Structures are given as C-alpha cells and as structure tokens.
Amino acid sequence: MSDARIPLDNNDSERDLRHVILGRKNWQIFASPRGGEVACRLSSLMLSRRQNDLNPEAYLADVLMAAETTPSSQVASLTPWAWAAQQEGAALAE
C-alpha cells in the first residue's frame, strides 16, 4: 500500500467499540425493549458527537433545551454535524 492516509491498524475503531463490549452485560436489562432502543440512539448520538469533536456538555445542554421547541420538520438541525455548523456560523457572525 502506498497511500499514507490509510492507517496501518484499527486502534481507533477498537477503542470506540471497547465501551460497548465492556458494558454489554450491564446493558442487558433496560426494563423494556423501548429502553434498549433509546440507549442505542443515545450511544449513536454520542459517538457522532465525538467524531465531530464537540464538547459533550455544551452540545447536550444546547440540544436538550432546543429539543422541546424544535418542530419535527427541523429535527435534523440538532444532529452533531448540523449543530457544529451552526456554532461555526455564530462564531463567524460575532
């Protein structure tokens, strides 16, 4: 392989999955299937937040406050990548 952009290992992928594997036994009981679905969505959201290198406290505080007033047609604006773009736009406007 001559492409230097391709990593020689998969340590980043293994590190991202480690917390899921270690917590699997603890997460078997969610009291209901709906609880398991919610946990999966939250885990996916937080991994997306990490990929976008966002502060978890700032992101969650802002999104949870905006969630109750955001119409369902605009819920995509609360995703980590859309939120990051809004923050960059606000920083540039200042």
ABEGO torsion letter per residue (X at the ends): XABAABBABAAAAAAAAAAAAAAAAAAABAGBAAAAAAAAAAAAAAAAAAAAGBBAAAAAAAAAAAAAABBAAAAAAABAAAAAAAAAAAAAAX
